[in-house]
Amino acid sequence: MAQHDDGGTNAAAGSAVVRSEPPVARTGTAVVPSDAFENPGLPPHRLRATDLDPQKDRVAERRVYTLFFLSIVGSVFAVAAYVAFPIIPGNTNSVRLNTVFLGLGISLGLLAIGIGAIYWSKNLMRGDEMSESRHLTRGTEATREKAVEIFKLGNQESGFGRRTLIRNSLVGALVAFPLPAVVLFRDLAPAADPVPQLEHTMWAKGTRLTHDPSGTPIRAADVTIGSVFHVIPEGLNDKEDRLEQKAKAAVLLMRLKPADLNISAGRESWNYDGIVAYSKICTHVGCPVALYEQQTHHLLCPCHSSTFDVTNECEVIFGPAARPLPQLPIAIDSEGYLVAQSDFHEPVGPSFWERA
């Protein structure tokens, strides 16, 4: 027998044993369990009483359209109650009656249409369970045609086209239930024509410009170049409706170098030594234009970013506003206080009122 260098004994030629190592599993190799459960599927469909008994089907149908008719009654009652029980200023009992009856009518209108829709779907629409895949992208033409077919099938299963009383009462309820909201929102506006009220403000010839909110008169000498003042007309704080008046008469006062102003014909006397005054109410939707950029002489509305150029009579240079801010003609009185020469020469606020 041959000897190894280390003194061991070699196996006979051709009788060597070759050892093999087991394969090593690579990282991430998934192991599929052999005991996975099968999809049990949907439970068997159980027929409802309305599916088995035509008499109960008709009773359920009557209940649904009765609820829809009750919704119409509730909506109409809310409008009638709002008119029959008006709110009288200073009378808390009138507020209580108006709120109670108006709330009852609106509640009946909304609850009846909601309960009717749920009762309809639970008892009259086809009730067997189904599952389908949802696609996130536009389907093929065959898929779209199938969708139309499913829509038609849904119409048949729900009975919307066949149950005319339910359909007509539902349409009537849907038309009637917004009526209380329409009446309420319309009554928020003034009873009189609002256009003349917005064409005129508290500003008049000789009315002093005062600080907002203190009401302290402003001297021309106190307005330095680059400064800006929030201004209200003198006497505003003594008005009972001061908030309504302020919403129309609020003004921004600024002083620029007279050479920086580009003045159009007819407005040469509307400023005093570079001091100009413009309406603070944005001509887009009426937000307060309260941001003044001293270096560029731009006024910015924070609501929708309408930007006005003070050097060019507040013309619009950016944003959705449709027209410049109205300018208030100003001068000084014998004591050196800034005063208005007149009211604005155009309506303030959103451009709707100008068009009106």
C-alpha positions in Angstrom: 0.0 0.0 0.0 1.3 3.5 -0.8 2.2 5.7 2.0 1.4 9.5 2.3 4.1 11.9 3.3 2.3 12.2 6.7 2.4 8.5 7.3 -1.2 7.8 6.3 -2.3 4.9 4.1 -3.8 5.5 0.6 -6.9 3.8 -0.6 -6.5 1.4 -3.5 -6.4 3.0 -7.0 -9.9 3.7 -8.3 -11.5 3.3 -4.9 -11.2 6.9 -3.7 -14.4 8.4 -2.0 -15.4 11.8 -3.4 -17.2 14.1 -0.8 -19.8 16.6 -2.0 -21.2 19.5 0.0 -24.9 20.3 0.0 -25.9 23.3 -2.1 -26.1 26.6 -0.3 -29.4 28.5 -0.7 -29.0 31.9 -2.1 -30.2 35.0 -0.2 -33.8 35.8 -1.0 -34.9 32.3 -2.0 -38.7 32.1 -1.3 -40.1 29.1 0.4 -43.7 28.3 -0.6 -45.6 26.6 2.2 -47.4 23.5 1.2 -50.4 24.1 3.5 -51.8 27.3 1.8 -55.6 27.6 2.1 -57.9 27.9 -0.8 -60.0 31.0 -1.6 -63.3 30.2 0.1 -65.2 32.5 -2.3 -68.4 34.4 -1.5 -71.0 33.0 0.8 -74.2 31.7 -0.9 -76.7 34.3 -1.7 -79.8 34.5 0.5 -83.0 35.8 -1.0 -84.8 38.6 0.8 -88.4 38.8 1.7 -89.0 41.2 -1.2 -87.4 38.8 -3.6 -89.7 36.0 -2.6 -93.0 37.8 -2.0 -94.4 40.3 -4.7 -96.7 41.8 -2.1 -93.8 42.8 0.2 -91.9 44.1 -2.9 -94.8 46.5 -3.5 -95.0 47.5 0.1 -91.3 48.3 0.1 -91.7 50.4 -3.1 -94.5 52.4 -1.5 -92.3 53.1 1.6 -89.5 54.4 -0.6 -91.5 56.9 -2.6 -93.4 57.9 0.5 -90.1 58.8 2.1 -89.1 60.8 -1.0 -92.4 62.7 -0.9 -91.8 63.4 2.8 -88.4 64.9 1.8 -90.2 67.2 -0.6 -92.7 68.2 2.1 -89.8 68.9 4.5 -87.9 71.1 2.1 -91.0 73.1 1.2 -91.9 73.4 4.8 -88.5 74.9 5.6 -88.9 77.6 3.0 -92.4 78.4 4.3 -91.3 78.5 7.9 -88.5 80.8 7.0 -91.0 83.2 5.5 -93.7 82.7 8.1 -91.4 83.2 11.1 -89.1 86.0 10.2 -86.3 87.1 12.5 -87.1 90.4 14.2 -84.1 92.4 15.4 -84.1 92.4 19.2 -86.7 89.7 19.5 -85.0 86.5 20.8 -88.3 84.6 20.6 -88.5 85.2 16.8 -84.9 83.8 16.5 -86.0 80.7 18.4 -89.1 80.1 16.4 -87.3 80.6 13.1 -84.4 78.3 14.0 -86.7 75.5 15.3 -89.1 75.3 12.4 -86.4 75.9 9.8 -84.3 73.2 11.4 -87.2 70.7 11.5 -88.0 71.3 7.8 -84.4 70.9 6.7 -83.9 67.8 8.9 -87.0 66.1 7.5 -85.9 66.9 3.9 -82.4 65.5 4.3 -83.3 62.5 6.6 -86.2 61.3 4.5 -84.2 61.3 1.2 -81.3 59.6 3.0 -83.4 56.9 4.6 -85.4 56.4 1.4 -82.2 55.8 -0.6 -80.8 53.3 1.9 -84.1 51.4 2.2 -84.3 51.3 -1.6 -80.8 49.8 -1.9 -81.3 47.3 0.9 -84.7 46.0 -0.1 -85.4 46.6 -3.8 -82.1 46.7 -5.6 -80.4 43.4 -6.6 -78.7 42.2 -3.5 -76.3 39.4 -4.5 -72.6 39.8 -3.7 -70.0 40.1 -6.4 -66.4 41.0 -6.8 -64.5 42.5 -9.8 -61.0 43.7 -10.6 -60.4 47.5 -10.7 -58.3 48.9 -13.5 -56.3 52.1 -13.0 -55.9 52.9 -16.7 -58.2 53.3 -19.6 -59.6 50.0 -20.7 -59.9 48.6 -24.1 -62.9 49.3 -26.3 -64.3 45.9 -25.4 -63.9 46.7 -21.7 -65.7 50.1 -22.2 -68.5 48.5 -24.1 -68.8 46.0 -21.2 -69.0 48.9 -18.8 -71.9 50.4 -20.7 -73.6 47.0 -20.6 -73.0 46.8 -16.9 -74.5 50.2 -16.4 -77.6 49.2 -18.3 -77.8 46.0 -16.3 -77.5 48.1 -13.1 -80.4 50.2 -14.2 -82.5 47.1 -14.7 -81.5 45.6 -11.4 -82.1 48.7 -9.4 -85.5 49.3 -11.1 -84.7 53.0 -11.6 -86.2 53.0 -15.1 -89.0 50.6 -14.2 -90.2 51.9 -10.8 -91.5 55.3 -12.1 -93.0 56.5 -8.7 -89.6 55.9 -7.0 -87.7 57.6 -9.8 -90.0 60.6 -10.0 -90.3 61.1 -6.3 -86.5 60.9 -6.0 -86.0 63.5 -8.7 -88.5 65.8 -7.0 -86.8 65.4 -3.6 -83.4 66.2 -5.1 -84.9 69.3 -6.7 -86.6 70.4 -3.6 -84.0 69.9 -0.9 -81.6 72.7 -2.0 -84.4 75.2 -2.0 -84.0 76.2 1.8 -80.3 76.8 1.2 -81.1 79.0 -1.9 -83.6 81.0 0.1 -81.2 81.4 3.1 -78.2 82.5 1.0 -80.3 84.9 -1.1 -81.6 86.6 2.1 -78.1 87.3 3.2 -77.9 90.0 0.5 -79.6 93.4 1.0 -83.3 93.6 0.2 -82.6 96.7 -1.9 -80.5 96.9 -5.1 -76.9 96.5 -3.8 -75.3 98.3 -6.7 -76.1 101.9 -5.6 -75.0 101.0 -2.1 -71.6 100.0 -3.4 -71.2 102.9 -5.7 -71.0 105.4 -2.8 -68.9 105.3 0.4 -68.4 107.6 3.4 -65.8 109.7 1.6 -67.0 113.2 0.7 -65.5 116.6 0.1 -63.6 117.8 3.2 -63.7 114.4 5.0 -60.4 114.0 6.8 -58.2 110.9 6.4 -57.6 109.2 9.8 -55.5 106.4 11.1 -57.1 102.9 11.2 -58.3 102.0 13.8 -57.7 105.0 16.1 -59.4 107.6 14.0 -56.6 110.2 14.5 -56.4 112.7 11.6 -53.3 112.5 9.5 -51.1 115.5 8.7 -49.4 115.7 5.3 -46.1 116.5 7.0 -46.3 113.2 8.9 -46.3 111.1 5.8 -42.7 110.4 4.8 -41.5 109.1 1.5 -41.8 105.3 1.4 -44.3 105.1 4.3 -47.8 103.6 4.1 -50.8 104.3 6.2 -54.1 102.3 6.7 -56.8 104.9 6.5 -60.5 105.3 7.3 -62.7 108.3 7.0 -63.2 110.6 9.9 -66.3 109.6 12.0 -66.3 106.0 10.9 -65.9 104.7 14.4 -69.1 106.5 15.5 -71.3 104.7 12.9 -73.5 101.8 14.0 -72.7 100.0 10.8 -69.0 100.9 10.9 -67.9 97.4 9.7 -70.1 97.6 6.6 -68.9 101.2 5.9 -65.3 100.3 6.5 -65.6 97.4 4.0 -66.2 100.0 1.3 -64.2 103.0 2.5 -60.9 101.5 3.7 -57.9 103.2 2.0 -54.1 102.8 1.7 -52.1 106.0 1.8 -48.5 106.2 0.4 -46.0 108.8 -0.4 -43.6 108.6 -3.4 -41.3 111.0 -5.0 -43.5 113.2 -7.3 -41.2 112.4 -10.2 -42.0 108.6 -9.8 -45.7 109.1 -10.4 -47.1 108.7 -13.9 -50.3 110.8 -13.8 -53.0 110.6 -16.5 -54.9 113.6 -17.8 -57.5 114.8 -15.4 -55.9 113.4 -12.3 -53.1 116.0 -11.8 -54.8 117.4 -8.7 -55.7 114.0 -7.1 -52.4 113.7 -5.1 -50.6 116.1 -2.8 -46.8 116.4 -3.2 -46.5 112.7 -4.0 -49.0 111.5 -1.5 -51.6 109.2 -3.1 -54.6 107.3 -1.7 -56.2 104.1 -3.2 -59.0 101.8 -2.2 -57.8 99.0 -0.1 -60.5 96.6 -1.5 -59.1 94.4 -4.3 -61.0 94.6 -7.5 -60.9 90.8 -7.9 -63.1 89.4 -5.1 -62.8 92.2 -2.4 -59.9 91.0 -0.3 -57.9 93.7 1.6 -54.8 94.8 -0.4 -52.5 95.3 2.6 -48.9 94.5 1.4 -46.8 97.4 0.1 -43.4 96.8 -1.4 -41.4 100.1 -0.9 -38.7 99.6 -3.4 -40.9 98.6 -6.4 -44.0 100.5 -5.3 -46.2 97.5 -5.8 -49.3 96.7 -3.8 -50.0 93.0 -3.4 -53.3 91.3 -2.5 -52.5 88.3 -0.2 -55.6 86.3 -1.3 -54.9 85.6 -5.0 -51.6 87.5 -5.6 -53.1 90.4 -7.7 -50.4 93.0 -7.9 -50.9 96.7 -8.6 -48.3 99.4 -9.6 -48.7 102.5 -7.5 -46.5 104.6 -9.8 -49.0 103.9 -12.7 -52.3 104.6 -10.8 -52.4 101.1 -9.4 -52.8 99.4 -12.7 -52.9 95.6 -12.6 -49.5 94.1 -13.5 -50.1 90.5 -12.3 -52.9 88.3 -11.1 -56.7 87.9 -11.7 -57.8 91.4 -10.8 -59.6 92.9 -13.8 -59.1 96.7 -13.2 -56.9 99.1 -11.2 -57.7 100.1 -7.6 -59.9 103.2 -7.5 -58.1 106.3 -6.5 -59.4 108.7 -3.8 -58.7 112.3 -4.7 -57.0 114.1 -1.8 -55.8 117.5 -0.7 -55.0 119.4 2.5 -57.1 121.7 4.6 -56.2 124.9 6.2 -54.6 123.1 9.2 -52.4 120.8 7.1 -54.6 117.7 7.5 -55.2 115.4 4.6 -58.8 115.5 3.3 -60.8 113.9 0.5 -61.8 116.0 -2.4 -64.8 113.8 -3.2 -65.9 110.2 -3.1 -64.3 107.6 -5.4 -65.1 108.2 -9.0 -65.8 104.6 -9.7 -67.3 101.6 -7.7 -64.9 100.0 -5.2 -64.4 96.3 -4.9 -65.0 93.4 -7.4 -65.5 94.3 -11.0 -69.0 92.8 -11.0 -70.4 96.0 -9.5 -68.7 98.2 -12.2 -70.3 96.1 -14.9 -73.6 96.3 -13.2 
